[in-house]
């Protein structure tokens, strides 16, 4: 068993926003993590009181061949921590994370408090970079169970903006769709266990039942619109809310929108009924 000085450093918790915590995981062995958490938290089973968390693996040393996600998630939930996604996870481990019900997030998409890297030697400033090419059209990301349904994609507009991705069939549990660089429109809704991610806003004209993440690259003006609101998780620009205790009665099964309010440094996720008048 590792010594006490090492145990407390295998996992570190930092708040990234009002609604989500970042857990920097430096060890994937559930036994060693259990020892570290017991020493860190004194074995208190209700320490986190149901707080959602992103598991960040940027400080993981040697990447394992596989991760026993069932054991790791069960351990974290024992302390009432609710993992909702992973970040900075090696590609060969991402499918297992998706199968375990975790969203796989881009490292650049969500701001979080991080240790400051050591100072690097000064180097001459690089030459100006060429103008960026127009953003590519949104694409469907690989689904963990089967390929996400194909959807018609509009050709890029003359102004170079990414088009809206339209999906006209319902998403089943385990399927995932990512609208890269633009908005996502679901015409037939989604089932529990499915996941939709958009760099822009999300418009769902059927039941919204899975995980919906808008503004995935930090766009705080993005919104989520649904005609039948009942998701497992919603997020805008990294600010999350889960619904283990149920959907608010004012919006459950009804038209609703999700948006961020407040200042740049203190965003709050607001869920309000849609007004059709």
Secondary structure, DSSP 8 states (H G I E B T S, - for coil): ---HHHHTTSEEEEE-SSS-EEEEE----HHHHHHHHHHHHTT-TTSSTTEEEEEE-TT-SS--S---HHHHHHHHHHTTEEEEEEES--HHHHHHHHHTT-EEE-TTTS---------------------------------SSS------B----TT-----EEE-S-B-TT-EEEETTS-EEESS-B-TT-EEEESS-EEEEEEE-SEEEESTTS-TT--EEEEEE--SEEEETTEEEE-TT---TTTBTS-EEEEEEEETTEEEEEEEE----
